[in-house]
């Protein structure tokens, strides 16, 4: 990486660009404008770099350079670069011009970007204000990205995944600022890392996230493979978030991802022939206890996903889990899914579905996480790991809820916390007050209730209280309090504030 170009510097400049929108637009909305501009700046700098390389090779032969550029992996039409937009930043119709440029970029790269910019309107009065205010904000945004620190040419930043890292940095900060809405498009990095280690992706795997969000979890799992011999799949309901995911894949250099837009439960798009596509690895951080998820239509589901039972219409947790289970490869399928703790013990239809999963010997581990790890909710969550063709009927329970780094807004799993969870799971062992390898009979005795405290005893005996000594201490404190009150009364009298 060139001197003066560093990850933290790029991050800070990109984050500062958000000042244009803070206090005016919700972070869950303005993230789209910032991230699109980061994308535009990068592909513009990439084009600039490639042209310079061809100039060194072919001199001033513009026709030959133009011909060579036609075969580049990504096409950026003339008049659509960041520099072109910068030159027009004072135009009264700048919002329209940005929209037109993005449409032309999309049309030139249909296989990668079709539909990506349709939900992002730089001429929106509702989002960006009336003409004068809108133009002022857009001008500031454009100028923010002209900072020399944001020179994103590959020749300047080297082989390090600076753009992908910056994108992740921004998304994580947007998620934090967006509060509850933040959890809809981002899974904290350390949780993504944990899940990626638990499901152990390998070369040749098909990997899927049916609630993919901005793609952070899916990319982490892909990176765990250790090569580019994998195929990624995802589906996302929110159109803007789907667009972010498509751009995220491109910026991370992931070219083998099929990301669909739509409702995974009610309209699954990852289909082969007339059946659901099957995957070696399925991961997800679905919305917790989603209301109105589509229970009314589940009984007539053409893919027969709900043959174990239909989850409650006000809690869609088991709808997502069931979908994931049904899309597992029959030979070596693995699932890692984040769930609220209610999934572990709630009764009725959820209890019946849970029982069948256990009787089918699919559940491999239950891992309790600390509270306040996820954006938008302070409740503790758990990770469920499912596997096909297990060699044991035991289930491992891990209580990792008390080992973490406390933060002001969000708590965080440290490297040592992650390592302990991962090593305990891989060794599949009981550790006093931390983990327990439960037999199927023990789970049956607990009526298929998976509440972690039923299996992992974390109770700490309190020291015996010396009651007489405690009583004497209370009496001493009461005497001190009488003296303090006398002194306070004297001071107040001296000041004429007490009669």
Secondary structure, 3 states (H helix, E strand, C coil): CCCCCCHHHHHHHHHHHHHHCCCCCCHHHHHHHHHHHHHHHHHHHHHHHHHHHHHHHHCCCHHHHHHHHCCCCCCCCCCCCHHHHHHCCCCCCHHHHHHHHHHHHHHHCHHHHCCCCCCCCCCCHHHHCCHHHHHHHHHHHHHHCCCHHHCCCHHHHCCCCHHHHHHHHHHHHHHHHHHHHHHHCCCCHHHHHHHHHHHCCCCCCEEEECCCCCCHHHHHHHHHHCCCCCEEEEEECCHHHHHHHHHHHHHCCCCCEEEEECCCCCCCCCEECCEECCECEEEECCCCCCCCCCHHHHCCCCCCCCCCCCCCCCCCHHHHHHHHHHCECCCCCEEEEEEECHHHHCCHHHHHHHHHHHHCCCEEEEEECCCCCCCCCCCCEEEEEEECCCCCCCEEEEECCCCCECCCCCCECCHHHHHHHHHHHHHCCCECCCEEEECHHHHHHCCCCCCHHHCCCCCCCCCCCCHHHHHHHHHHHHHHHHHHHHHHHHHHHHCCCCC
